[in-house]
Amino acid sequence: MPVLSRFVKPGDRVDVSRIRKNDSMDVTQYHTRVFDIVSDDELKINMPMEGSRLVLLSMGQEYELCFFTSAGLFQCYAVVKDRYKSNNVVVATVELTSGLRKFQRREYYRLNTILDMKCTAINAEQELQFDNHVEFFGTDFVMKDGVIVDISGGGVRFVTKTFYEKDTKIYFSFSLNIGNKPMQFNTLGVVLSSRQLPDRPGEYENRVQFINMLADERETIIKYIFEEERKIRRKEMGE
């Protein structure tokens, strides 16, 4: 089992979610940072902010913590034992109530899903425009419909009626429902493979790897995968 002090460091981002029993609905999640590591069973975190408002984590309340570290994503449960101010920073001391668990290569974990998308192949000039944050590619820029059937932090697998040669650069757009709000992604990818689906003439399964994706966007996709898998686990456990 991973040891807290070995992988989690002061300054690492941590997402904090209040645990609800017998409730599969989305819960409020707060973003904050690790303040200090006390031991392998105890750490201190900055009290999270929601906009300009300080969020006071409840004493004695158990929370789910998700750490974003240089070694990957780690998850555990912890209860708030103390709250205090240190050099004008409000800190919560939390004690682990479960072991630390690593999400093995979460960025490559593929979540099966069904998501509408639009895509098109692009040339080198259009790719340069995208890299320079030009929003529109011209009147001949036609997006075609597709369906994403799985997604990871590294790329997507989707079905279209278009065959793409390997190494073709793709511009595509899709939306993820995060916190009950749709978030739009417009990104580039490179085709790893494209094959016709058995018994479905004219339809092709494409595997595409993200390229030049912003770190914040990739982190958001990983977070979405994490949240969706957590919903699945709750349903399986009958919560």
Long-range contacts (C-beta under 8 A, 24 or more apart in sequence): 1-99, 1-100, 1-101, 2-74, 2-99, 2-100, 2-101, 2-102, 3-40, 3-100, 4-37, 4-39, 4-40, 4-41, 4-43, 4-76, 4-96, 4-100, 5-37, 5-39, 5-40, 7-67, 7-69, 7-71, 7-74, 7-100, 7-102, 8-34, 8-37, 8-43, 8-67, 8-69, 8-74, 8-100, 9-34, 9-37, 9-69, 9-70, 10-34, 10-35, 10-36, 10-37, 12-67, 12-68, 12-69, 13-67, 13-68, 14-45, 14-65, 14-66, 14-67, 14-68, 15-65, 15-66, 15-68, 15-223, 16-45, 16-48, 16-57, 16-63, 16-64, 16-65, 17-63, 17-64, 17-66, 18-58, 18-61, 18-63, 18-64, 19-62, 19-63, 19-64, 19-77, 21-239, 22-239, 23-239, 24-231, 24-234, 24-235, 24-239, 26-179, 26-180, 26-227, 29-179, 30-55, 34-67, 35-86, 35-89, 35-91, 36-91, 38-93, 40-96, 41-95, 41-96, 42-81, 42-93, 42-94, 42-95, 42-96, 43-78, 43-93, 43-94, 43-96, 44-91, 44-92, 44-93, 44-94, 45-91, 45-92, 45-94, 46-89, 46-90, 46-91, 46-92, 47-83, 47-90, 47-91, 47-92, 54-90, 56-83, 56-90, 57-83, 57-92, 57-94, 59-83, 62-97, 63-94, 65-94, 66-226, 68-219, 71-102, 72-102, 72-103, 72-104, 72-105, 72-106, 73-102, 73-103, 73-106, 73-222, 73-226, 74-100, 74-101, 74-102, 74-103, 75-100, 75-101, 75-103, 76-100, 76-101, 103-226, 106-153, 106-222, 106-225, 106-226, 107-152, 107-153, 107-154, 107-218, 107-222, 108-152, 108-153, 108-154, 109-152, 109-153, 109-225, 109-229, 110-150, 110-151, 110-152, 110-157, 111-150, 111-151, 111-152, 111-225, 111-228, 111-229, 112-149, 112-150, 113-148, 113-149, 113-150, 113-151, 113-228, 114-147, 114-148, 114-149, 115-147, 115-148, 115-151, 115-174, 115-175, 115-176, 116-145, 116-146, 116-147, 116-148, 116-174, 116-175, 117-145, 117-146, 117-147, 117-148, 117-156, 117-158, 117-172, 117-173, 117-174, 118-143, 118-144, 118-145, 118-146, 118-172, 118-173, 118-174, 119-143, 119-144, 119-146, 119-158, 119-160, 119-170, 119-171, 119-172, 119-173, 120-144, 120-170, 120-171, 120-172, 121-164, 121-168, 121-169, 121-170, 121-171, 122-169, 122-170, 122-171, 122-188, 123-169, 124-169, 126-171, 127-169, 127-188, 130-171, 130-188, 131-212, 137-171, 143-173, 146-172, 146-206, 148-174, 149-205, 151-221, 151-225, 152-221, 152-225, 153-210, 153-218, 153-219, 153-221, 153-222, 153-225, 154-209, 154-210, 155-189, 155-192, 155-207, 155-208, 155-209, 155-210, 156-189, 156-207, 156-208, 156-210, 157-205, 157-206, 157-207, 157-208, 158-205, 158-206, 158-208, 159-197, 159-203, 159-204, 159-205, 159-206, 160-203, 160-204, 160-206, 161-202, 161-203, 161-204, 162-204, 163-194, 163-196, 163-204, 164-191, 164-194, 164-204, 164-206, 165-191, 165-194, 166-191, 166-192, 166-193, 166-194, 167-191, 169-211, 170-206, 170-208, 172-208, 176-220, 176-221, 176-224, 178-220, 178-223, 178-224, 178-227, 183-220, 185-217, 185-221, 187-213, 187-217, 188-212, 188-213
